[in-house]
Amino acid sequence: LTGACAAPAILPLWMNPTPTPTPTFTPSPTPTPTPTPTPTPTPLPAARLHLAEDALFLGDFEQALTQYQETYAEAKDAETRAAAATGIGRALFNLRNYPSAITWFTTAIEENAPNSDPSEAWYYLAEAQMIQQNYAAAAEAYAKYLELRPGLLDGYIQQWRGDALLAAGNAPAAIEAYQAALEASPPGDPSWICIKLARAYAMAQDYTAAVTTYLDVYQTSSDDSARANANYLLGQLYLELGETEQAYARFTEAILRFPSASESYSGLVELVNAGVPVNDLDRGKVDYFAGQYGLGADALTRVIESGSAPAEAWFYRALCRRAMREYGNALEDFNIVIQNYQGDAVWSRAFSEKAFTLWAYLDQYQQAAETLLEYVRLAPDASDAPDRLYEAARIFERGGYLTRAAETWERVIDAYPSSSNAYRALFLTGVTFYRLQNYSGARTIFQRVLVLSSSPGDQAAAYLWIGKTHQAEGHSDLAQEAWRQAVQADPTGYYSERAAELLIGRPPFSILNPFDVGYDLNAERPTAEAWLKTTFNLPPETNLADMTSFMSSPAFLRAEELYRLGEYALARDEYETVRQQVLNDPVQTFRLMNHLLEKNFYRQAILSSRQILDLAGLDDAGTLSAPSYFNHIRFGIYFKDLILSAADAEQLNPLFLLSVIRQESLFEPFARSSASARGLLQIMPATGQELATQLNWPPGYTDRDLSRPVVSIRFGARYLARQRDYFNGDLVAALAAYNGGPGNTLQWVELSKGDPDLLLEVIRADETRRYIMNIFENFNIYRLIYERKP
């Protein structure tokens, strides 16, 4: 068992992407009435199928259902009727009407034309039966799919079939299915399939095989969560078998090895309930990670009162006490670690946690910063000393002690010039002097940045702020000269492009001219192909549309089939495997890029386009001189109608909204972050529920709806507009609020005193600051490509 693993999840089936044409759109300051369209003929059944597929891709399930129903009613041939019936089932499935979906999938199978392939209907039937808890029927439907499409997705389908069989209580058949899944060599770490196999062995009363399989996962998997799970389930199995000593040994092992795992706490409960002695230090740590702070503090107190307590006992008791709002007691415990346990693994952490307790909970900023300065004094050569010094300056800044903050940030580059945050610390020194209205002192620091850093971005930032210091002193000519130098330092980079705006007095995220978002990739492609052949010295006869070589790639074939079945996140992972395999081959990357674009896998297409330009040796600025085909892919007008509609409804610039979506998800509708944000605009579930309630739409809203473009774009535009309105039209503040929260942004806006450039620099969350800079860079390129200057 090697590699990280997570059990493949059955994801929402809601789209079957097909490319959509890109019409021309030219906004004008004054809207003109739209002429009444000429009535169009009723679409033929084949055209209706295409319209229905488009609606599914956009997550407009009601419209898709209507189109499929009309197609079914009008179709004359069995093949079209079967396809429409499958589509009706898919639309109903996504509308969560599972009984009706099952009926229509069954109809599609029964009405399928001779010699055609109903495997898609069988797959969806299996999915619907699983949700309805008709597990035996689901397993049968999965088996039917495998009969029709053998060898393509066995590693996935056999696992899901095994899940159905196990849920149905058919352990022997589940064992066979899981074994077949493993024999098919599924991508990634098979640990979770092995855990399911062990459960099936146990259900079948083949305890020896179950124990062996659990132990194999525990001993060989690289996934600690799988190891903790396997170990706990093994302990439970030993309990069922009456092997209590073996069971308790497994639970004890988990407490020692995986104190933060939820299974370790479950094992601890088993041990305590059975009266088995548990080391109080280990017990206290597990209780802490499980959120049982009172129990954890009690256990750690027993360790401390027993004498000769290790540093961990004091440290974790401090964390428990802090969680219970016993801040004074927590500080006392941190102090004991700091004073008595220098060199211990938790000694450095005690300083950091003490400092955090002081400023975050008690508003004692000076004491917090001094705590970290004391650490640097005691351990100047520690690997984390530069970070602690930087954080001390940040705490001074949080508390409003700007002079101390500037002094401390400047110490970082003086004491640790090669540290990763040295130049940022020096830059913030200059910004802090600027906030103190010490403009000459700030300018001296920014000039020092120019001397010490060779990074184009650092150079541009220094020149921009040198110009700001001159502007503050009333020297506009000197300011303009500095900004001109900033513009030249890092073309397309944030500070260079912002300096260009300052030169003409343009506020961030503004467009002065009309823009035209129309383009024709088909017309542009021949020029791109000719450029590719010339740039990479390819034979003139090279067929850049030939996908034959990909047909021998198992990952590509799996991706194609997963795409057909609507398992888009899994298809994305397989396509990404293929993309990585051809990463250094411009021809194969070009071919794959076009294929991904046709499938509406925009994220991978965008990355492929940039990779080709990288292989051609083009830097950020140079990419804009490449054929427009590549840049229209990289900065495409995807989901055009939805974005234009949402932008118009919320009075947002469409290019601004596109820039935000590009940063949030790279136009991947099913994107999901580690924090559970979902969809094109990465809406958090709680925010999604709030917006659904306010809009009273969509009907029957669930978190799954955030993966529907029609929902995500509307929700994201509404939430973004709300932040814009709250901050009086300030789009920089709106973005800060969208990413970093409106509460934090209120503080940052107050510190910035209406200066958008200063607002960026006083944002204390590096992620939020980079987020705004990236969107600004996106917006500038969108503006450069689509703005039409007179």
TAWOHU-V999712 format. One record per residue. N is the residue number from 1. RES is the residue in one small letter. PHI is phi as a letter, one per 20 degrees, with the letter a starting at -180 (* if undefined). Layout:
BEGIN
N_RES_PHI + N_RES_PHI
END
This chain:
BEGIN
1_l_* + 2_t_c + 3_g_n + 4_a_f + 5_c_b + 6_a_c + 7_a_g + 8_p_g + 9_a_e + 10_i_e + 11_l_e + 12_p_g + 13_l_d + 14_w_b + 15_m_b + 16_n_c + 17_p_g + 18_t_c + 19_p_f + 20_t_d + 21_p_f + 22_t_d + 23_p_f + 24_t_e + 25_f_c + 26_t_c + 27_p_f + 28_s_c + 29_p_g + 30_t_d + 31_p_f + 32_t_d + 33_p_g + 34_t_e + 35_p_f + 36_t_f + 37_p_f + 38_t_f + 39_p_g + 40_t_d + 41_p_f + 42_t_f + 43_p_f + 44_l_f + 45_p_g + 46_a_f + 47_a_f + 48_r_f + 49_l_g + 50_h_f + 51_l_f + 52_a_f + 53_e_f + 54_d_f + 55_a_f + 56_l_f + 57_f_g + 58_l_e + 59_g_n + 60_d_e + 61_f_f + 62_e_f + 63_q_f + 64_a_f + 65_l_f + 66_t_f + 67_q_f + 68_y_f + 69_q_f + 70_e_f + 71_t_f + 72_y_f + 73_a_f + 74_e_e + 75_a_f + 76_k_d + 77_d_d + 78_a_f + 79_e_f + 80_t_f + 81_r_f + 82_a_f + 83_a_f + 84_a_f + 85_a_f + 86_t_f + 87_g_f + 88_i_g + 89_g_f + 90_r_f + 91_a_f + 92_l_f + 93_f_g + 94_n_f + 95_l_e + 96_r_m + 97_n_e + 98_y_f + 99_p_g + 100_s_f + 101_a_f + 102_i_g + 103_t_g + 104_w_f + 105_f_f + 106_t_f + 107_t_f + 108_a_f + 109_i_f + 110_e_f + 111_e_e + 112_n_f + 113_a_f + 114_p_g + 115_n_m + 116_s_d + 117_d_d + 118_p_e + 119_s_f + 120_e_f + 121_a_f + 122_w_f + 123_y_f + 124_y_f + 125_l_f + 126_a_f + 127_e_f + 128_a_f + 129_q_f + 130_m_f + 131_i_f + 132_q_e + 133_q_m + 134_n_e + 135_y_f + 136_a_f + 137_a_f + 138_a_f + 139_a_f + 140_e_f + 141_a_f + 142_y_f + 143_a_f + 144_k_f + 145_y_g + 146_l_f + 147_e_f + 148_l_e + 149_r_c + 150_p_f + 151_g_n + 152_l_e + 153_l_c + 154_d_g + 155_g_f + 156_y_e + 157_i_f + 158_q_f + 159_q_f + 160_w_f + 161_r_f + 162_g_f + 163_d_g + 164_a_f + 165_l_f + 166_l_f + 167_a_f + 168_a_e + 169_g_n + 170_n_e + 171_a_f + 172_p_g + 173_a_f + 174_a_f + 175_i_g + 176_e_f + 177_a_f + 178_y_f + 179_q_f + 180_a_f + 181_a_f + 182_l_f + 183_e_f + 184_a_e + 185_s_l + 186_p_f + 187_p_f + 188_g_n + 189_d_f + 190_p_e + 191_s_g + 192_w_f + 193_i_f + 194_c_f + 195_i_f + 196_k_f + 197_l_f + 198_a_f + 199_r_f + 200_a_f + 201_y_g + 202_a_f + 203_m_f + 204_a_e + 205_q_m + 206_d_e + 207_y_f + 208_t_f + 209_a_f + 210_a_f + 211_v_f + 212_t_f + 213_t_f + 214_y_g + 215_l_f + 216_d_f + 217_v_f + 218_y_f + 219_q_e + 220_t_c + 221_s_f + 222_s_e + 223_d_e + 224_d_f + 225_s_f + 226_a_f + 227_r_f + 228_a_f + 229_n_f + 230_a_f + 231_n_f + 232_y_f + 233_l_f + 234_l_f + 235_g_f + 236_q_f + 237_l_f + 238_y_g + 239_l_f + 240_e_f + 241_l_e + 242_g_n + 243_e_e + 244_t_f + 245_e_f + 246_q_f + 247_a_f + 248_y_f + 249_a_f + 250_r_f + 251_f_f + 252_t_f + 253_e_f + 254_a_f + 255_i_f + 256_l_f + 257_r_e + 258_f_c + 259_p_f + 260_s_e + 261_a_f + 262_s_f + 263_e_f + 264_s_f + 265_y_f + 266_s_f + 267_g_f + 268_l_g + 269_v_g + 270_e_f + 271_l_f + 272_v_f + 273_n_f + 274_a_e + 275_g_m + 276_v_e + 277_p_f + 278_v_c + 279_n_g + 280_d_f + 281_l_f + 282_d_f + 283_r_f + 284_g_f + 285_k_f + 286_v_f + 287_d_f + 288_y_f + 289_f_f + 290_a_e + 291_g_n + 292_q_e + 293_y_f + 294_g_f + 295_l_f + 296_g_f + 297_a_f + 298_d_f + 299_a_f + 300_l_f + 301_t_f + 302_r_f + 303_v_f + 304_i_f + 305_e_f + 306_s_f + 307_g_n + 308_s_l + 309_a_f + 310_p_f + 311_a_f + 312_e_g + 313_a_f + 314_w_f + 315_f_f + 316_y_f + 317_r_f + 318_a_f + 319_l_f + 320_c_f + 321_r_f + 322_r_f + 323_a_f + 324_m_e + 325_r_m + 326_e_e + 327_y_f + 328_g_f + 329_n_f + 330_a_f + 331_l_f + 332_e_f + 333_d_f + 334_f_g + 335_n_f + 336_i_f + 337_v_f + 338_i_f + 339_q_e + 340_n_d + 341_y_c + 342_q_g + 343_g_n + 344_d_f + 345_a_f + 346_v_e + 347_w_f + 348_s_f + 349_r_f + 350_a_f + 351_f_f + 352_s_f + 353_e_f + 354_k_f + 355_a_f + 356_f_f + 357_t_f + 358_l_f + 359_w_e + 360_a_f + 361_y_d + 362_l_d + 363_d_l + 364_q_d + 365_y_f + 366_q_f + 367_q_f + 368_a_f + 369_a_f + 370_e_f + 371_t_g + 372_l_f + 373_l_f + 374_e_f + 375_y_f + 376_v_f + 377_r_f + 378_l_f + 379_a_c + 380_p_f + 381_d_e + 382_a_f + 383_s_f + 384_d_e + 385_a_g + 386_p_f + 387_d_f + 388_r_f + 389_l_f + 390_y_g + 391_e_f + 392_a_f + 393_a_f + 394_r_f + 395_i_f + 396_f_g + 397_e_f + 398_r_g + 399_g_e + 400_g_n + 401_y_e + 402_l_f + 403_t_f + 404_r_f + 405_a_f + 406_a_f + 407_e_g + 408_t_f + 409_w_f + 410_e_f + 411_r_f + 412_v_g + 413_i_f + 414_d_f + 415_a_e + 416_y_c + 417_p_f + 418_s_e + 419_s_f + 420_s_f + 421_n_d + 422_a_f + 423_y_f + 424_r_f + 425_a_f + 426_l_f + 427_f_f + 428_l_f + 429_t_g + 430_g_f + 431_v_f + 432_t_f + 433_f_f + 434_y_f + 435_r_f + 436_l_e + 437_q_m + 438_n_e + 439_y_f + 440_s_f + 441_g_f + 442_a_f + 443_r_f + 444_t_f + 445_i_f + 446_f_f + 447_q_f + 448_r_f + 449_v_g + 450_l_g + 451_v_f + 452_l_e + 453_s_d + 454_s_d + 455_s_f + 456_p_g + 457_g_f + 458_d_f + 459_q_f + 460_a_f + 461_a_f + 462_a_f + 463_y_f + 464_l_g + 465_w_f + 466_i_f + 467_g_f + 468_k_f + 469_t_f + 470_h_f + 471_q_f + 472_a_f + 473_e_e + 474_g_n + 475_h_d + 476_s_f + 477_d_f + 478_l_f + 479_a_f + 480_q_f + 481_e_f + 482_a_f + 483_w_f + 484_r_f + 485_q_f + 486_a_f + 487_v_g + 488_q_f + 489_a_f + 490_d_b + 491_p_g + 492_t_m + 493_g_f + 494_y_g + 495_y_f + 496_s_f + 497_e_f + 498_r_f + 499_a_f + 500_a_f + 501_e_f + 502_l_f + 503_l_f + 504_i_d + 505_g_m + 506_r_e + 507_p_f + 508_p_f + 509_f_m + 510_s_d + 511_i_c + 512_l_e + 513_n_c + 514_p_f + 515_f_c + 516_d_c + 517_v_e + 518_g_e + 519_y_a + 520_d_c + 521_l_f + 522_n_f + 523_a_f + 524_e_e + 525_r_f + 526_p_g + 527_t_f + 528_a_f + 529_e_f + 530_a_f + 531_w_f + 532_l_f + 533_k_f + 534_t_f + 535_t_f + 536_f_d + 537_n_l + 538_l_e + 539_p_g + 540_p_g + 541_e_e + 542_t_g + 543_n_e + 544_l_e + 545_a_d + 546_d_f + 547_m_d + 548_t_g + 549_s_f + 550_f_f + 551_m_f + 552_s_e + 553_s_e + 554_p_g + 555_a_f + 556_f_f + 557_l_f + 558_r_f + 559_a_f + 560_e_f + 561_e_f + 562_l_f + 563_y_f + 564_r_f + 565_l_e + 566_g_n + 567_e_e + 568_y_f + 569_a_f + 570_l_f + 571_a_f + 572_r_g + 573_d_f + 574_e_f + 575_y_f + 576_e_f + 577_t_g + 578_v_f + 579_r_g + 580_q_f + 581_q_f + 582_v_d + 583_l_g + 584_n_e + 585_d_d + 586_p_f + 587_v_f + 588_q_f + 589_t_f + 590_f_f + 591_r_f + 592_l_f + 593_m_g + 594_n_f + 595_h_f + 596_l_f + 597_l_f + 598_e_f + 599_k_e + 600_n_m + 601_f_e + 602_y_f + 603_r_g + 604_q_f + 605_a_f + 606_i_f + 607_l_f + 608_s_f + 609_s_f + 610_r_f + 611_q_f + 612_i_f + 613_l_f + 614_d_f + 615_l_f + 616_a_e + 617_g_n + 618_l_e + 619_d_e + 620_d_g + 621_a_f + 622_g_f + 623_t_f + 624_l_f + 625_s_e + 626_a_f + 627_p_g + 628_s_f + 629_y_g + 630_f_f + 631_n_f + 632_h_f + 633_i_f + 634_r_f + 635_f_c + 636_g_e + 637_i_e + 638_y_e + 639_f_l + 640_k_g + 641_d_f + 642_l_f + 643_i_f + 644_l_f + 645_s_f + 646_a_f + 647_a_f + 648_d_f + 649_a_f + 650_e_d + 651_q_l + 652_l_d + 653_n_f + 654_p_g + 655_l_f + 656_f_f + 657_l_f + 658_l_f + 659_s_f + 660_v_f + 661_i_f + 662_r_g + 663_q_f + 664_e_f + 665_s_b + 666_l_l + 667_f_m + 668_e_d + 669_p_f + 670_f_e + 671_a_f + 672_r_b + 673_s_e + 674_s_f + 675_a_e + 676_s_m + 677_a_f + 678_r_c + 679_g_n + 680_l_g + 681_l_d + 682_q_l + 683_i_e + 684_m_f + 685_p_g + 686_a_f + 687_t_f + 688_g_f + 689_q_f + 690_e_f + 691_l_f + 692_a_f + 693_t_f + 694_q_f + 695_l_e + 696_n_l + 697_w_a + 698_p_f + 699_p_f + 700_g_m + 701_y_g + 702_t_c + 703_d_g + 704_r_g + 705_d_f + 706_l_f + 707_s_e + 708_r_e + 709_p_g + 710_v_f + 711_v_e + 712_s_f + 713_i_f + 714_r_f + 715_f_f + 716_g_f + 717_a_f + 718_r_f + 719_y_f + 720_l_f + 721_a_f + 722_r_f + 723_q_f + 724_r_g + 725_d_f + 726_y_f + 727_f_d + 728_n_l + 729_g_n + 730_d_f + 731_l_f + 732_v_f + 733_a_f + 734_a_f + 735_l_f + 736_a_f + 737_a_f + 738_y_f + 739_n_e + 740_g_d + 741_g_n + 742_p_f + 743_g_f + 744_n_f + 745_t_f + 746_l_g + 747_q_f + 748_w_f + 749_v_f + 750_e_f + 751_l_f + 752_s_e + 753_k_l + 754_g_n + 755_d_e + 756_p_f + 757_d_f + 758_l_f + 759_l_g + 760_l_g + 761_e_f + 762_v_e + 763_i_f + 764_r_e + 765_a_e + 766_d_g + 767_e_f + 768_t_f + 769_r_f + 770_r_f + 771_y_g + 772_i_f + 773_m_f + 774_n_f + 775_i_f + 776_f_f + 777_e_f + 778_n_g + 779_f_f + 780_n_f + 781_i_f + 782_y_g + 783_r_f + 784_l_f + 785_i_f + 786_y_d + 787_e_f + 788_r_d + 789_k_f + 790_p_f
END
